[in-house]
Amino acid sequence: MERLGLLAGEGRLPVEFVRAASQLGYEVYAIGLLPEADPEIADFAKDYQQISVAHLNAIINYLTGNQIKKVTMIGKVTKELLFNGKVQPDAKMLELIMSLPDRNDDTIMMAFVHELAMNGMTAFDQTALIRKLIPRRGTITERQPTSVERQDMEYGLLIAKELGRLDIGQTVVVKNRAVMALEAIEGTDECIIRGGKLANGGAVVAKVSKPNQDKRFDVPTVGKRTVEVMAEVGATALAIEADKTLMVDRESTVAFAEEHGIAIVAM
């Protein structure tokens, strides 16, 4: 039976992955990188350990000790952890960080992928076992966007693509084709909150993949939490990139969106 390594951040996506992998006959050796990692991961994994995202040496030792050759990284781990002092990097992680030319997302993740490779492991496509979670083009909710919302969606997708090209973020909040907020180090939820408050209701959220998206990490993901945050600030529409965005817990996400009058479109 083939073994897979899972490096899990926050959210339901790691649970979806480990469930799918176990159903396909893989043995998953999972690491919860944050205390907030979903404990349900342990229900489907062959083995599950909590190891801080900042303790690179312990992560590598766990994976190599269990003869892992293929690893995927799934779930929310915001880069702000490197700056807010909530985690203390071990010597190996500190050495890796200090060797980088910048602290952009792709730079950090590519360095981590290289570290895995140096230890005989390959990082593989996040979506390989969970492609059923990727919506195709079309309106996902029963509620269709208004003509104004659709214009904001199209505009937001263009801006978000440029933001992704710069490797800064993947989410923007717009209203009346004016940018309310751009995602940076704070992550999607905080971007929505900031932009939604500035819009004072009626904001549109757009989330896309980067122009040269590496599917081994940072594949754009939305779920129920996304629309919950939108509802909190009165945002009314969500645009995602069709065939390139993961939607977790689709049934409950769409139900919540319908209940709160939020349109969701894969464009």
N, C-alpha and C positions, 0 to 999 in steps of 0.2 A: 504494500500500500504506500503510495507516494506521500511524502511529507511536505507541508507548506508552512512557511512562517508568516505570521500576521502581526504587524505593528499597528495597534489600534488606538485611535484618538477618540474624541467625544462623538456622540450621536449614535443613530441606529444602523448606519451603514456597515460598520464592522460586524454587527450581528447578522445582517443580511448576507454578508460574504461568508462568514464561517458556517452558517446554516446551509448555504448553497454548496460549499465545498464538502461538508460532511455528507450531504445527500449524494454527491458524486463520488464518494468513496475516498476522499483525501483525509489524511490525518493533519489537523491544524495545530500548530504550536503557537500560541498567541501571547503577546505581551500587551498589557494595558499601559500605555505611555503616560496616562494622567489618572489621578484619582477619580475623575468624572467618567472614565471609560465604562461602558454599559456592562454590568456584571453578568448579563445574560450570555455574553460571549463564552463564559466558562461552561455553559450548558451544552455547547456543541463542539468545543475545542477538545482535542486530545489532552492538552495541558495548557494551563493559563497561569501567567505570572504578572504581577504588577512590578514594573521597573520604570523609573523616571525617564522621561524623554531626554533628560540631560546626562544620563549615565550611560554613555556610549560603550564603554568597556564592558559593562554588565550585559548590555543588549547583545553585543557581538558574542560574548562568552555563552550566553543562553542559546543563541541560534546555532553556533558551531558545536556546542555540547550536545545538541539534539540532532546533529547531522542534517541540518536544514540547508538546502541548495537553492530553493526558490522562495522569495520573500515579496509580500505586497504590503503597502502602507496605505491604510484607509482610516478616515475619520478626521475630525477637526482638531488640529494642533496649531494654535495661533502663534505667530512669530514673536508676539509681544512677550512671551515667556523668557526670551533671551534678554529682555531689557528691564522687566519689572521686578526682578529679584525673587520671584516665587519659586524658581528652581535654581539649584547650584550645580553647574556643569562639573563633571569629573575632569581629570587631567586630559583624557583622550578627547573629550568633546571640546574642551577649551582650546586644545591644540588645533583641532579641525576648524573651529570658528576663527581663530586668529590667523589661519593660513589663507582665508578667503579674500578675494579682491574687493568684494562688496557683500552686503547682507540681504540681497534680493532672494526671493523665494526659490527660484530655479537654481541659483548659485548654491544655496544651502543644500537643497535636495540632491543636486548632482554630486556634490561632495559626499553626501551620505551614501548615494548609490555607488560611488567609487570605493568608499570604505567597505561596503558589502562585497564588492567584486574582489577587493584585495584579500578578503577572507573566504573566497570561493563560493560566493552567493550571488544570484542574479535577481534583480528586482523586476517584477513582471507587471503587466497591464492590470490596473485596478479593476477594470470593467470585465475582465476575461470571463469570470464566472457569474456575473450579475448583469449581463446586457439587457435582460428583460426589464430592468428598472429604468431604461433610457427611453423617454417618450419620442415618438415620431412627430412630424409636423402636423399642427392642427390645434384647435382650441380644446383644452382638456376639461374645462368646466362647462356646465350648461350655459352659464352667463357669458355672453359674448362681450368683448371690450367695445366701448364706444369709439366713435371715429377719432375723438381727441386722444383717448387712451392708446389707440393703435398707433397714432402718429408719435406719441411719446415712447411707445415700445420700440418702434423702428429707430427713433433717434437714440434712445438709450442703448440699444444693441450696438450701434455704431460707436458711441462713446466708450462703451465697455470693451469693445474689441481693441480700441486704441490703448485703453488702460492696461489691458492684458498684454499687448505688444510691448509695453514698457515694463512688464513684470512687476506691477505695483499691486493690482487687485483684479477682480473679475466682476464686481457688482457696482452699478450706479443707480442713483435715485434721481428721477427727473419729474418735472411738472411743467406743462405748457412749453415743452422743448427747451427748458432751462435746467441746468444741472444743479440739483440740491445737495448731493453728496457723492463722493467717490470713495470706494473702499481702499483702505491701505492696510496698515498693520493691525488694526482693531478687529477686522473680520466682518462678515456679511451682516450679522445681526445688529452690531453697533452702527454700521453704515446706514442701515434701514432706519434705525431709531433717529439718528442725527438728521438724515435727509427728510424723513417723514415729519419730524417736528418743524423743520424749516418750511416745508411745503404747506403746513397747516391744513392737512387733509387733501385727498385726491392725488397723492403721489403715485408714480409708476416705478416699479423696480425691474431692472434688467440684469440678468446674469448670463455670462457666456464663458466659453472656453477661450484659452489664449490662442492666438493665430497659429502658433507652433506648439500646441498642447502636447506635453509628454504624458501619456496615459499611465505611466508608472506612478505618478503622484499628482495631487492637486486637481483632479477632475472635478469640475463644478457640480455641486450637489444642492438640491433643495428638498424640503420636507415640511412636515406639519409645523415645526418650530418657525420656519421661514414665514409662513402665512400668519402664524400667531403674532409674531413681531409686527408684521404689516398691519394687522388688525388693531394692535395697540396704538399705532400712530395714524390710523385712518388712511393708509395706502390702499388703493383700489384695484391694482392690476399688477400681474407678474409676467414678465417675458423671459423665457429661457431659450437656449439654443437647441433646436431639434437635433436628435441623433447624437448629441454630444454632452448632454446633461443628465445626471442621475437624479431620479425622484424617489425618495424613500417613503415608505408607508403611503403609497399613492391614494388608497381608498380614504384613509382618515384625513389626508392632506386636502384632497378635493372636497370632501364633505365639509370640512371646516371652512374652506374658501367659499363654498356655496352659501353656507350659513351666514357668512359675514360680507357677502356681496363682492367677493374678490374674483376677478377673472384671471385665469391662467392660460397662457398661450405658448406653445412650442413653435418657434419661428425659424 
